[in-house]
Amino acid sequence: MNLYPLKFTSIPKEKIWGGNRLNTILNKEFNPADKIGESWEISGLEGDLSVVKNGFLEGNDLEELIEVYMGELVGDKIYDQFGLEFPLLIKFLDASEDLSVQVHPDNEFALEKHKAYGKTEMWYIIDAEKDSELMLGFNRPMDKNLFLDAIQNGNLPELINREKVESDACFFIPPGKIHTIGKGVLLAEIQQTSDITYRIYDWDKRDAEGNARELHLDLAKDALNYNFEKKHRTDYEHKINESSELVKCPYFTSNIIEFNKPIENDYFNLDSFVIYMCLDGDCEIQVEGEESVALTKGETVLIPASLKSLTLAPKQSTKLLEVFIQ
């Protein structure tokens, strides 16, 4: 039987900073009593493998699919490079409180310290309360000694750049950039398959047992990029009824598609899976010879690499993130 657009069961992650907007805005059905901070939409991480919830492959996990379908699912070049490991982790995040200040290592550092991939990521803001902020990069020239002095003196937050945010803003976070998400922000996150985070500063938060969470300063001080940058927001051209490029890097390409009429997407020259995250509205994904697949706000779907053309047919004005590897 032929491959088809695959939907997976979302994996909720309870966090001390989590809220309930994954339910109220993105239509998840998580336990409302839990503080769910993340919804892992597509994951190939061991222990958190995504499981198909539609069609004849229902119940199979992502690693099993790659083992059987290989390049037909992910693309020949991607399969040759990553084997059974899916190369991206796709999430929605809801911050009802400030997250910890953190940094991620690059591939070289992560390989040396953890025998794993580093983490390059991007954020697309879905919703933001008034005066919500991100913290990204330093707000002045820095070096390791100045950083360690700031940690010692407890004034690190004063040295980090703050960005007021609103819906539809986009930010690229390469390895080494100090960052955090402020309270009131709901976003989509695209990242390399990695769960390595070095926590630098945690606002004196305590877990359910009253314990402070572990910091990773010894690793963070060597993983940080201390260069001063003036600009952190990603500019893009807003278009209707066609893709607008957000981020293009060695690990993923992401576009935003806002459309109110059917769009035909041609992937004949793309040797990669494609992921759609529905940020608003709803549509049908139509593939010749296959039953159409509905995609509604808050849902994510993986288009196998073997599907080279499809039509996105909106039921109302719809906004999708489109993600693939080039």
FENQUIBEL-V549175 format. One record per helix or strand of 3 or more residues. SS is the DSSP state (A for helix, B for strand). FROM is the first residue (numbers start at 0). TO is the last residue. If there is no record, write none. Layout:
ss:SS from:FROM to:TO
ss:SS from:FROM to:TO
This chain:
ss:B from:5 to:7
ss:B from:10 to:18
ss:A from:20 to:23
ss:B from:35 to:41
ss:A from:61 to:68
ss:A from:70 to:73
ss:A from:75 to:81
ss:B from:87 to:94
ss:B from:100 to:102
ss:A from:106 to:113
ss:B from:120 to:127
ss:B from:132 to:137
ss:A from:143 to:152
ss:A from:155 to:158
ss:B from:159 to:163
ss:B from:169 to:172
ss:B from:178 to:180
ss:B from:184 to:191
ss:B from:197 to:200
ss:A from:216 to:222
ss:B from:242 to:247
ss:B from:252 to:258
ss:B from:262 to:265
ss:B from:273 to:279
ss:B from:281 to:285
ss:B from:292 to:295
ss:B from:299 to:302
ss:B from:308 to:313
ss:B from:317 to:323
